[in-house]
């Protein structure tokens, strides 16, 4: 199963609405602010997942299995929040 974070679902909803209305500028100010908020949350989420994956690879290369398992647990916890 591929998870979809609630932020991604909201972005999809707003994008579909904007397309129906003729552009993002046709959305209400609150909806436009919501898009900005979702984009910031998305960037933070992607950055953290990428960071954990890179650190996990470094731990693997260093043969530090304990650290790698800790990183994988944190990554699993983040991915579990995708619903």
N, CA, C and O atoms as a Tinker XYZ file with bonds, in Angstrom:
   332  protein
     1  N      0.837000   -1.188000    0.000000    73     2
     2  CA     0.000000    0.000000    0.000000    64     1     3
     3  C      0.881000    1.250000    0.000000    63     2     4     5
     4  O      1.872000    1.323000    0.726000    81     3
     5  N      0.520000    2.197000   -0.794000    73     3     6
     6  CA     1.220000    3.474000   -0.833000    64     5     7
     7  C      0.420000    4.461000    0.002000    63     6     8     9
     8  O     -0.764000    4.690000   -0.245000    81     7
     9  N      1.083000    5.040000    0.990000    73     7    10
    10  CA     0.415000    5.983000    1.866000    64     9    11
    11  C      0.370000    7.382000    1.280000    63    10    12    13
    12  O      1.249000    7.793000    0.523000    81    11
    13  N     -0.664000    8.090000    1.646000    73    11    14
    14  CA    -0.800000    9.486000    1.229000    64    13    15
    15  C     -1.001000   10.316000    2.484000    63    14    16    17
    16  O     -1.970000   10.123000    3.218000    81    15
    17  N     -0.100000   11.221000    2.722000    73    15    18
    18  CA    -0.182000   12.101000    3.885000    64    17    19
    19  C     -1.374000   13.037000    3.712000    63    18    20    21
    20  O     -1.724000   13.399000    2.588000    81    19
    21  N     -1.990000   13.425000    4.811000    73    19    22
    22  CA    -3.160000   14.313000    4.752000    64    21    23
    23  C     -2.838000   15.625000    4.038000    63    22    24    25
    24  O     -3.711000   16.221000    3.407000    81    23
    25  N     -1.587000   16.073000    4.138000    73    23    26
    26  CA    -1.170000   17.299000    3.442000    64    25    27
    27  C     -1.258000   17.104000    1.926000    63    26    28    29
    28  O     -1.690000   18.000000    1.201000    81    27
    29  N     -0.846000   15.935000    1.462000    73    27    30
    30  CA    -0.882000   15.669000    0.017000    64    29    31
    31  C     -2.318000   15.559000   -0.473000    63    30    32    33
    32  O     -2.646000   16.002000   -1.574000    81    31
    33  N     -3.168000   14.966000    0.354000    73    31    34
    34  CA    -4.577000   14.863000   -0.014000    64    33    35
    35  C     -5.200000   16.264000   -0.125000    63    34    36    37
    36  O     -5.949000   16.540000   -1.063000    81    35
    37  N     -4.888000   17.141000    0.832000    73    35    38
    38  CA    -5.438000   18.507000    0.816000    64    37    39
    39  C     -4.924000   19.278000   -0.401000    63    38    40    41
    40  O     -5.680000   20.007000   -1.043000    81    39
    41  N     -3.642000   19.116000   -0.712000    73    39    42
    42  CA    -3.089000   19.772000   -1.907000    64    41    43
    43  C     -3.817000   19.301000   -3.163000    63    42    44    45
    44  O     -4.110000   20.100000   -4.053000    81    43
    45  N     -4.104000   18.017000   -3.231000    73    43    46
    46  CA    -4.829000   17.483000   -4.391000    64    45    47
    47  C     -6.228000   18.085000   -4.485000    63    46    48    49
    48  O     -6.677000   18.461000   -5.568000    81    47
    49  N     -6.912000   18.174000   -3.347000    73    47    50
    50  CA    -8.260000   18.775000   -3.329000    64    49    51
    51  C     -8.238000   20.217000   -3.824000    63    50    52    53
    52  O     -9.050000   20.617000   -4.659000    81    51
    53  N     -7.294000   20.985000   -3.294000    73    51    54
    54  CA    -7.210000   22.396000   -3.675000    64    53    55
    55  C     -6.807000   22.563000   -5.139000    63    54    56    57
    56  O     -7.293000   23.465000   -5.822000    81    55
    57  N     -5.931000   21.704000   -5.612000    73    55    58
    58  CA    -5.520000   21.773000   -7.017000    64    57    59
    59  C     -6.687000   21.466000   -7.940000    63    58    60    61
    60  O     -6.884000   22.149000   -8.944000    81    59
    61  N     -7.467000   20.435000   -7.603000    73    59    62
    62  CA    -8.633000   20.107000   -8.427000    64    61    63
    63  C     -9.648000   21.252000   -8.422000    63    62    64    65
    64  O    -10.229000   21.577000   -9.458000    81    63
    65  N     -9.856000   21.852000   -7.270000    73    63    66
    66  CA   -10.788000   22.978000   -7.195000    64    65    67
    67  C    -10.272000   24.153000   -8.020000    63    66    68    69
    68  O    -11.039000   24.794000   -8.738000    81    67
    69  N     -8.986000   24.434000   -7.920000    73    67    70
    70  CA    -8.403000   25.532000   -8.685000    64    69    71
    71  C     -8.550000   25.283000  -10.184000    63    70    72    73
    72  O     -8.830000   26.209000  -10.944000    81    71
    73  N     -8.365000   24.061000  -10.600000    73    71    74
    74  CA    -8.524000   23.738000  -12.024000    64    73    75
    75  C     -9.967000   23.963000  -12.482000    63    74    76    77
    76  O    -10.204000   24.478000  -13.575000    81    75
    77  N    -10.922000   23.576000  -11.644000    73    75    78
    78  CA   -12.333000   23.796000  -11.993000    64    77    79
    79  C    -12.677000   25.275000  -12.084000    63    78    80    81
    80  O    -13.479000   25.689000  -12.921000    81    79
    81  N    -12.048000   26.080000  -11.198000    73    79    82
    82  CA   -12.365000   27.511000  -11.141000    64    81    83
    83  C    -11.575000   28.347000  -12.141000    63    82    84    85
    84  O    -11.923000   29.500000  -12.395000    81    83
    85  N    -10.526000   27.784000  -12.702000    73    83    86
    86  CA    -9.742000   28.530000  -13.680000    64    85    87
    87  C     -8.408000   29.050000  -13.167000    63    86    88    89
    88  O     -7.826000   29.944000  -13.781000    81    87
    89  N     -7.917000   28.524000  -12.078000    73    87    90
    90  CA    -6.594000   28.920000  -11.583000    64    89    91
    91  C     -6.562000   29.085000  -10.079000    63    90    92    93
    92  O     -7.593000   29.249000   -9.426000    81    91
    93  N     -5.354000   29.038000   -9.547000    73    91    94
    94  CA    -5.183000   29.175000   -8.101000    64    93    95
    95  C     -5.635000   30.541000   -7.590000    63    94    96    97
    96  O     -6.066000   30.668000   -6.443000    81    95
    97  N     -5.537000   31.552000   -8.435000    73    95    98
    98  CA    -5.950000   32.894000   -8.014000    64    97    99
    99  C     -7.465000   32.995000   -7.824000    63    98   100   101
   100  O     -7.960000   33.980000   -7.277000    81    99
   101  N     -8.198000   31.976000   -8.274000    73    99   102
   102  CA    -9.655000   31.959000   -8.092000    64   101   103
   103  C    -10.068000   31.346000   -6.753000    63   102   104   105
   104  O    -11.235000   31.412000   -6.368000    81   103
   105  N     -9.104000   30.751000   -6.047000    73   103   106
   106  CA    -9.394000   30.197000   -4.729000    64   105   107
   107  C     -9.522000   31.332000   -3.719000    63   106   108   109
   108  O     -8.997000   32.426000   -3.926000    81   107
   109  N    -10.223000   31.058000   -2.631000    73   107   110
   110  CA   -10.348000   32.064000   -1.582000    64   109   111
   111  C     -8.966000   32.308000   -0.957000    63   110   112   113
   112  O     -8.051000   31.498000   -1.109000    81   111
   113  N     -8.838000   33.411000   -0.269000    73   111   114
   114  CA    -7.579000   33.735000    0.404000    64   113   115
   115  C     -7.228000   32.648000    1.417000    63   114   116   117
   116  O     -6.065000   32.264000    1.537000    81   115
   117  N     -8.215000   32.156000    2.136000    73   115   118
   118  CA    -7.987000   31.100000    3.117000    64   117   119
   119  C     -7.454000   29.830000    2.440000    63   118   120   121
   120  O     -6.552000   29.175000    2.964000    81   119
   121  N     -8.011000   29.491000    1.286000    73   119   122
   122  CA    -7.538000   28.310000    0.546000    64   121   123
   123  C     -6.119000   28.516000    0.021000    63   122   124   125
   124  O     -5.311000   27.587000    0.016000    81   123
   125  N     -5.826000   29.726000   -0.415000    73   123   126
   126  CA    -4.461000   30.013000   -0.882000    64   125   127
   127  C     -3.460000   29.913000    0.274000    63   126   128   129
   128  O     -2.347000   29.419000    0.097000    81   127
   129  N     -3.864000   30.384000    1.454000    73   127   130
   130  CA    -3.010000   30.260000    2.640000    64   129   131
   131  C     -2.844000   28.797000    3.033000    63   130   132   133
   132  O     -1.781000   28.382000    3.494000    81   131
   133  N     -3.895000   28.033000    2.848000    73   131   134
   134  CA    -3.844000   26.606000    3.146000    64   133   135
   135  C     -2.833000   25.901000    2.226000    63   134   136   137
   136  O     -2.097000   25.019000    2.670000    81   135
   137  N     -2.802000   26.286000    0.971000    73   135   138
   138  CA    -1.824000   25.712000    0.042000    64   137   139
   139  C     -0.407000   26.028000    0.512000    63   138   140   141
   140  O      0.455000   25.148000    0.518000    81   139
   141  N     -0.164000   27.258000    0.901000    73   139   142
   142  CA     1.162000   27.649000    1.388000    64   141   143
   143  C      1.543000   26.826000    2.610000    63   142   144   145
   144  O      2.671000   26.343000    2.710000    81   143
   145  N      0.619000   26.667000    3.526000    73   143   146
   146  CA     0.877000   25.865000    4.724000    64   145   147
   147  C      1.202000   24.416000    4.339000    63   146   148   149
   148  O      2.173000   23.843000    4.834000    81   147
   149  N      0.394000   23.834000    3.465000    73   147   150
   150  CA     0.613000   22.447000    3.039000    64   149   151
   151  C      1.962000   22.273000    2.349000    63   150   152   153
   152  O      2.635000   21.260000    2.541000    81   151
   153  N      2.354000   23.250000    1.554000    73   151   154
   154  CA     3.645000   23.161000    0.852000    64   153   155
   155  C      4.799000   23.193000    1.853000    63   154   156   157
   156  O      5.793000   22.489000    1.677000    81   155
   157  N      4.672000   24.002000    2.896000    73   155   158
   158  CA     5.716000   24.056000    3.921000    64   157   159
   159  C      5.807000   22.741000    4.691000    63   158   160   161
   160  O      6.901000   22.237000    4.943000    81   159
   161  N      4.660000   22.195000    5.060000    73   159   162
   162  CA     4.643000   20.914000    5.769000    64   161   163
   163  C      5.211000   19.817000    4.882000    63   162   164   165
   164  O      5.978000   18.973000    5.347000    81   163
   165  N      4.839000   19.825000    3.612000    73   163   166
   166  CA     5.351000   18.843000    2.665000    64   165   167
   167  C      6.868000   18.930000    2.556000    63   166   168   169
   168  O      7.553000   17.908000    2.594000    81   167
   169  N      7.389000   20.127000    2.424000    73   167   170
   170  CA     8.843000   20.306000    2.294000    64   169   171
   171  C      9.562000   19.776000    3.535000    63   170   172   173
   172  O     10.605000   19.130000    3.427000    81   171
   173  N      9.003000   20.050000    4.703000    73   171   174
   174  CA     9.614000   19.578000    5.944000    64   173   175
   175  C      9.579000   18.049000    6.019000    63   174   176   177
   176  O     10.557000   17.426000    6.431000    81   175
   177  N      8.472000   17.456000    5.627000    73   175   178
   178  CA     8.326000   16.005000    5.634000    64   177   179
   179  C      9.314000   15.343000    4.674000    63   178   180   181
   180  O      9.990000   14.383000    5.043000    81   179
   181  N      9.398000   15.847000    3.463000    73   179   182
   182  CA    10.313000   15.293000    2.465000    64   181   183
   183  C     11.760000   15.450000    2.922000    63   182   184   185
   184  O     12.561000   14.524000    2.789000    81   183
   185  N     12.089000   16.605000    3.453000    73   183   186
   186  CA    13.447000   16.858000    3.937000    64   185   187
   187  C     13.826000   15.872000    5.041000    63   186   188   189
   188  O     14.934000   15.336000    5.040000    81   187
   189  N     12.905000   15.631000    5.989000    73   187   190
   190  CA    13.202000   14.714000    7.099000    64   189   191
   191  C     13.337000   13.264000    6.620000    63   190   192   193
   192  O     14.232000   12.545000    7.063000    81   191
   193  N     12.455000   12.839000    5.722000    73   191   194
   194  CA    12.548000   11.474000    5.188000    64   193   195
   195  C     13.853000   11.296000    4.432000    63   194   196   197
   196  O     14.534000   10.286000    4.608000    81   195
   197  N     14.212000   12.256000    3.597000    73   195   198
   198  CA    15.480000   12.177000    2.858000    64   197   199
   199  C     16.673000   12.147000    3.807000    63   198   200   201
   200  O     17.622000   11.391000    3.599000    81   199
   201  N     16.617000   12.970000    4.847000    73   199   202
   202  CA    17.700000   13.015000    5.832000    64   201   203
   203  C     17.863000   11.655000    6.515000    63   202   204   205
   204  O     18.979000   11.155000    6.656000    81   203
   205  N     16.751000   11.066000    6.936000    73   203   206
   206  CA    16.813000    9.766000    7.608000    64   205   207
   207  C     17.351000    8.677000    6.679000    63   206   208   209
   208  O     18.125000    7.821000    7.107000    81   207
   209  N     16.946000    8.708000    5.428000    73   207   210
   210  CA    17.441000    7.708000    4.477000    64   209   211
   211  C     18.939000    7.877000    4.233000    63   210   212   213
   212  O     19.669000    6.889000    4.145000    81   211
   213  N     19.393000    9.103000    4.125000    73   211   214
   214  CA    20.821000    9.345000    3.920000    64   213   215
   215  C     21.626000    8.926000    5.152000    63   214   216   217
   216  O     22.682000    8.307000    5.021000    81   215
   217  N     21.136000    9.259000    6.336000    73   215   218
   218  CA    21.820000    8.857000    7.558000    64   217   219
   219  C     21.822000    7.340000    7.711000    63   218   220   221
   220  O     22.803000    6.763000    8.182000    81   219
   221  N     20.741000    6.701000    7.320000    73   219   222
   222  CA    20.676000    5.246000    7.387000    64   221   223
   223  C     21.738000    4.614000    6.479000    63   222   224   225
   224  O     22.368000    3.621000    6.844000    81   223
   225  N     21.925000    5.193000    5.315000    73   223   226
   226  CA    22.958000    4.684000    4.409000    64   225   227
   227  C     24.349000    4.882000    5.020000    63   226   228   229
   228  O     25.207000    4.005000    4.916000    81   227
   229  N     24.564000    6.022000    5.647000    73   227   230
   230  CA    25.857000    6.279000    6.304000    64   229   231
   231  C     26.068000    5.260000    7.426000    63   230   232   233
   232  O     27.165000    4.725000    7.582000    81   231
   233  N     25.030000    4.996000    8.197000    73   231   234
   234  CA    25.131000    4.012000    9.275000    64   233   235
   235  C     25.437000    2.630000    8.699000    63   234   236   237
   236  O     26.239000    1.883000    9.259000    81   235
   237  N     24.803000    2.296000    7.590000    73   235   238
   238  CA    25.065000    1.019000    6.921000    64   237   239
   239  C     26.526000    0.930000    6.489000    63   238   240   241
   240  O     27.201000   -0.069000    6.739000    81   239
   241  N     27.000000    1.986000    5.840000    73   239   242
   242  CA    28.384000    2.017000    5.362000    64   241   243
   243  C     29.378000    1.946000    6.525000    63   242   244   245
   244  O     30.465000    1.386000    6.383000    81   243
   245  N     29.005000    2.511000    7.668000    73   243   246
   246  CA    29.868000    2.503000    8.854000    64   245   247
   247  C     29.702000    1.208000    9.655000    63   246   248   249
   248  O     30.376000    0.996000   10.664000    81   247
   249  N     28.800000    0.353000    9.189000    73   247   250
   250  CA    28.516000   -0.920000    9.860000    64   249   251
   251  C     28.017000   -0.701000   11.295000    63   250   252   253
   252  O     28.298000   -1.494000   12.193000    81   251
   253  N     27.276000    0.387000   11.484000    73   251   254
   254  CA    26.710000    0.710000   12.790000    64   253   255
   255  C     25.240000    0.286000   12.780000    63   254   256   257
   256  O     24.350000    1.101000   12.538000    81   255
   257  N     25.000000   -0.988000   13.044000    73   255   258
   258  CA    23.641000   -1.530000   12.928000    64   257   259
   259  C     22.689000   -0.950000   13.970000    63   258   260   261
   260  O     21.503000   -0.774000   13.693000    81   259
   261  N     23.195000   -0.655000   15.160000    73   259   262
   262  CA    22.324000   -0.080000   16.190000    64   261   263
   263  C     21.787000    1.274000   15.742000    63   262   264   265
   264  O     20.589000    1.535000   15.851000    81   263
   265  N     22.664000    2.131000   15.241000    73   263   266
   266  CA    22.251000    3.450000   14.751000    64   265   267
   267  C     21.298000    3.297000   13.567000    63   266   268   269
   268  O     20.283000    3.987000   13.476000    81   267
   269  N     21.643000    2.381000   12.663000    73   267   270
   270  CA    20.800000    2.176000   11.491000    64   269   271
   271  C     19.397000    1.732000   11.905000    63   270   272   273
   272  O     18.415000    2.190000   11.321000    81   271
   273  N     19.285000    0.858000   12.888000    73   271   274
   274  CA    17.975000    0.406000   13.358000    64   273   275
   275  C     17.192000    1.556000   13.989000    63   274   276   277
   276  O     15.979000    1.653000   13.806000    81   275
   277  N     17.872000    2.422000   14.724000    73   275   278
   278  CA    17.207000    3.588000   15.310000    64   277   279
   279  C     16.653000    4.495000   14.217000    63   278   280   281
   280  O     15.525000    4.979000   14.308000    81   279
   281  N     17.460000    4.718000   13.183000    73   279   282
   282  CA    17.021000    5.569000   12.075000    64   281   283
   283  C     15.848000    4.938000   11.341000    63   282   284   285
   284  O     14.898000    5.624000   10.964000    81   283
   285  N     15.920000    3.633000   11.142000    73   283   286
   286  CA    14.836000    2.932000   10.449000    64   285   287
   287  C     13.547000    2.975000   11.264000    63   286   288   289
   288  O     12.462000    3.084000   10.693000    81   287
   289  N     13.649000    2.891000   12.582000    73   287   290
   290  CA    12.464000    3.015000   13.435000    64   289   291
   291  C     11.813000    4.381000   13.265000    63   290   292   293
   292  O     10.592000    4.491000   13.157000    81   291
   293  N     12.643000    5.419000   13.245000    73   291   294
   294  CA    12.105000    6.773000   13.078000    64   293   295
   295  C     11.469000    6.941000   11.699000    63   294   296   297
   296  O     10.420000    7.570000   11.559000    81   295
   297  N     12.113000    6.375000   10.698000    73   295   298
   298  CA    11.573000    6.431000    9.335000    64   297   299
   299  C     10.252000    5.663000    9.264000    63   298   300   301
   300  O      9.293000    6.139000    8.657000    81   299
   301  N     10.197000    4.494000    9.871000    73   299   302
   302  CA     8.953000    3.709000    9.897000    64   301   303
   303  C      7.829000    4.481000   10.586000    63   302   304   305
   304  O      6.682000    4.450000   10.141000    81   303
   305  N      8.169000    5.174000   11.677000    73   303   306
   306  CA     7.166000    5.966000   12.402000    64   305   307
   307  C      6.623000    7.088000   11.517000    63   306   308   309
   308  O      5.419000    7.343000   11.510000    81   307
   309  N      7.497000    7.754000   10.777000    73   307   310
   310  CA     7.037000    8.815000    9.862000    64   309   311
   311  C      6.144000    8.238000    8.776000    63   310   312   313
   312  O      5.092000    8.796000    8.466000    81   311
   313  N      6.564000    7.126000    8.204000    73   311   314
   314  CA     5.798000    6.517000    7.114000    64   313   315
   315  C      4.472000    5.944000    7.623000    63   314   316   317
   316  O      3.510000    5.862000    6.860000    81   315
   317  N      4.404000    5.548000    8.901000    73   315   318
   318  CA     3.153000    5.032000    9.471000    64   317   319
   319  C      2.090000    6.127000    9.530000    63   318   320   321
   320  O      0.894000    5.833000    9.536000    81   319
   321  N      2.517000    7.377000    9.572000    73   319   322
   322  CA     1.577000    8.500000    9.606000    64   321   323
   323  C      0.985000    8.803000    8.243000    63   322   324   325
   324  O      0.091000    9.642000    8.128000    81   323
   325  N      1.466000    8.139000    7.221000    73   323   326
   326  CA     0.887000    8.311000    5.899000    64   325   327
   327  C     -0.346000    7.422000    5.830000    63   326   328   329
   328  O     -0.252000    6.205000    5.993000    81   327
   329  N     -1.477000    8.020000    5.593000    73   327   330
   330  CA    -2.713000    7.223000    5.608000    64   329   331
   331  C     -3.599000    7.561000    4.437000    63   330   332
   332  O     -4.678000    6.986000    4.293000    81   331
